[in-house]
Amino acid sequence: GTKLELLTLLVLNLYIDIKWQQAQEEQNINKRTDTYKHINNMLIELKELTPYDDKIYFKLASITLDQIADSKTRSDQDALFTEAENFLRKAIELSPYENSYRTLMATLKITQASSTTPDNVEKFLATAESYLDGVSQQGEEKALYNRVSIAALRGQSEKALELLEECSKAGTLPSREEIESDKALDSLRDQDAFKKFMERAYPAKDSSQTKDDTEDSE
């Protein structure tokens, strides 16, 4: 495209990122829903302009997943899961070796496993694992937390805790708030080993770990 078209796309993407940040921070559910709709519409327009841009599909998938927590019914939730999966499949089709796309697909399947009936859990976890197995060595650190969730959902507490320690060493733990609200880890919460891990990994109530923090503490 022309320089003007490229600049327009750049500005649009920047605007979308700003609105996305606003949506994530918005406390009012109605305002948040409206902002997400606005972002979705813009991304759909961008998709029409650049149908082979894998990053657009990845953003659409990520933003669709963000909206699942606000969905009121199981059918709404399932529709959003399907929509997000379709966007991600397209992103992976366009860029099959992009680690972040495979990792997000695994996250999507783990989230489904966390909220499904017991007889369906393994089906979703096996699919999640198949996507993680395609992640290259350089993306493995980011995929580690997915492996924690899979082990926890399978009731493999010892393995889940070992993987959490690996995440801590790699500096790839999510924020304390994310871990505390992650349904996939519910089977670990009453265990002393998990409680001790949380005390070590998050000494301050509102801390979120970074790689630098981890290296400084070693």
C-alpha positions in Angstrom: 0.0 0.0 0.0 0.9 3.7 -0.2 2.7 5.4 2.7 -0.6 7.2 3.5 -2.4 3.8 3.8 0.3 2.4 5.9 0.2 5.4 8.2 -3.6 5.1 8.5 -3.3 1.5 9.4 -0.6 2.3 12.0 -2.8 5.0 13.6 -5.9 2.8 13.6 -4.0 0.0 15.3 -2.6 2.4 17.9 -6.1 3.8 18.6 -7.5 0.2 18.9 -4.8 -0.6 21.5 -5.6 2.5 23.5 -9.4 1.7 23.5 -8.6 -1.9 24.4 -6.6 -0.8 27.4 -9.6 1.5 28.4 -12.0 -1.5 28.1 -9.8 -3.6 30.3 -9.7 -0.9 33.0 -13.4 0.1 32.7 -15.4 -0.9 35.8 -18.8 -0.3 34.4 -19.9 -3.4 32.6 -22.2 -1.5 30.1 -19.5 0.9 29.2 -17.0 -1.9 28.9 -19.3 -3.9 26.6 -19.8 -0.8 24.4 -16.1 -0.2 24.1 -15.4 -3.8 23.1 -18.2 -3.6 20.5 -16.5 -0.4 19.1 -13.1 -2.1 19.0 -14.6 -5.2 17.4 -16.2 -3.1 14.6 -12.9 -1.3 13.9 -11.0 -4.6 13.8 -13.5 -6.2 11.4 -13.1 -3.1 9.1 -9.3 -3.5 9.4 -9.7 -7.2 8.5 -11.5 -6.3 5.3 -8.7 -3.9 4.4 -5.9 -6.3 5.2 -7.4 -9.9 5.1 -3.9 -11.5 5.3 -2.7 -9.8 8.4 -2.4 -12.5 11.0 -2.0 -9.9 13.8 -5.6 -8.6 13.2 -7.0 -12.1 13.7 -4.9 -12.6 16.9 -6.2 -9.3 18.3 -9.8 -10.2 17.4 -9.3 -13.6 19.2 -7.8 -11.9 22.3 -10.5 -9.3 22.5 -13.2 -11.9 22.1 -11.7 -13.9 25.0 -11.6 -10.8 27.1 -15.4 -10.6 26.8 -16.1 -14.1 28.1 -16.0 -13.0 31.8 -18.9 -10.6 31.1 -21.1 -13.1 29.2 -24.4 -13.8 31.1 -25.3 -17.2 29.8 -23.5 -20.4 28.9 -24.6 -20.2 25.3 -23.2 -16.6 25.0 -19.9 -17.9 26.5 -19.8 -20.9 24.1 -20.5 -18.5 21.1 -17.5 -16.3 22.2 -15.3 -19.4 22.6 -16.1 -20.5 19.0 -15.6 -17.0 17.6 -12.2 -16.6 19.3 -11.1 -20.1 18.2 -12.1 -19.4 14.5 -10.0 -16.1 14.6 -7.1 -17.9 16.2 -7.2 -20.8 13.6 -7.0 -18.2 10.9 -4.0 -16.4 12.6 -2.2 -19.8 12.9 -3.0 -20.7 9.3 -1.4 -17.4 8.2 1.5 -17.7 10.6 1.9 -21.3 11.7 5.1 -20.8 13.6 4.0 -17.9 15.8 4.4 -19.1 19.4 1.9 -16.5 20.9 -0.9 -17.7 18.7 -0.5 -21.4 19.7 -0.1 -20.4 23.4 -3.3 -18.4 23.3 -5.2 -21.3 21.7 -3.9 -23.5 24.5 -5.2 -20.8 27.0 -8.6 -20.8 25.3 -8.9 -24.6 25.5 -7.7 -24.6 29.2 -10.4 -21.9 30.0 -13.0 -24.2 28.4 -11.7 -27.1 30.4 -12.1 -25.1 33.6 -15.8 -24.4 33.0 -17.0 -27.6 31.4 -18.5 -30.8 32.7 -16.0 -33.4 34.1 -16.4 -35.8 31.2 -15.3 -33.1 28.7 -12.2 -31.8 30.6 -9.7 -34.2 29.1 -10.8 -33.5 25.6 -10.0 -29.8 25.9 -6.8 -30.4 27.8 -5.5 -32.8 25.1 -6.2 -30.1 22.4 -4.4 -27.5 24.6 -1.4 -29.8 24.8 -1.3 -30.4 21.1 -1.0 -26.7 20.5 1.7 -26.3 23.2 3.7 -29.2 21.6 4.0 -27.0 18.5 5.5 -24.1 20.4 9.2 -23.6 19.7 11.9 -23.7 22.4 12.1 -19.9 22.5 8.4 -19.7 23.3 8.4 -22.5 25.9 8.9 -20.1 28.8 5.6 -18.3 28.0 3.9 -21.6 27.5 4.9 -22.9 31.0 2.0 -21.4 32.8 -0.4 -23.2 30.5 1.3 -26.5 31.5 0.8 -25.6 35.2 -3.0 -25.2 34.5 -3.2 -28.5 32.6 -1.5 -30.4 35.4 -3.7 -28.7 38.1 -6.9 -29.5 36.1 -5.7 -33.2 35.9 -5.2 -33.3 39.6 -1.4 -33.6 39.2 -0.6 -31.2 42.1 3.0 -32.1 42.5 3.7 -31.6 38.8 1.7 -28.3 38.8 3.8 -27.0 41.7 7.1 -28.0 40.0 6.0 -26.1 36.9 5.0 -23.1 39.0 8.6 -23.0 40.4 9.9 -23.2 36.8 7.6 -20.2 35.9 9.0 -18.3 38.8 12.6 -18.9 37.8 11.8 -18.0 34.2 10.0 -14.8 35.4 6.9 -15.7 33.5 4.3 -15.9 36.4 1.2 -13.8 35.8 0.1 -11.2 38.4 -1.0 -12.4 41.9 -4.5 -11.3 41.0 -4.6 -13.4 37.9 -3.4 -16.5 39.8 -5.9 -15.9 42.6 -8.8 -15.7 40.1 -7.7 -18.6 37.8 -10.2 -21.4 38.1 -7.7 -23.9 36.6 -5.7 -23.7 39.8 -8.6 -24.2 42.3 -7.4 -27.8 43.1 -4.1 -26.3 44.5 -5.5 -23.6 46.8 -5.9 -25.6 50.0 -2.4 -27.1 49.8 0.3 -25.8 52.1 2.9 -26.1 49.4 0.9 -23.8 47.1 0.3 -21.3 49.9 4.1 -21.2 50.7 4.8 -20.8 47.0 2.5 -17.8 46.8 4.1 -16.2 49.9 7.6 -16.6 48.3 6.6 -15.6 44.8 4.5 -12.6 45.8 5.8 -11.1 49.0 3.8 -7.9 48.5 0.1 -8.1 48.1 -0.1 -6.2 44.8 3.2 -7.4 43.3 3.4 -8.9 39.8 6.6 -10.7 39.0 9.1 -9.7 36.3 12.1 -11.5 35.1 14.4 -8.7 36.6 12.7 -9.2 40.0 13.4 -12.9 39.8 17.0 -12.5 38.8 17.6 -9.9 41.5 16.3 -12.2 44.2 18.5 -15.1 43.3 
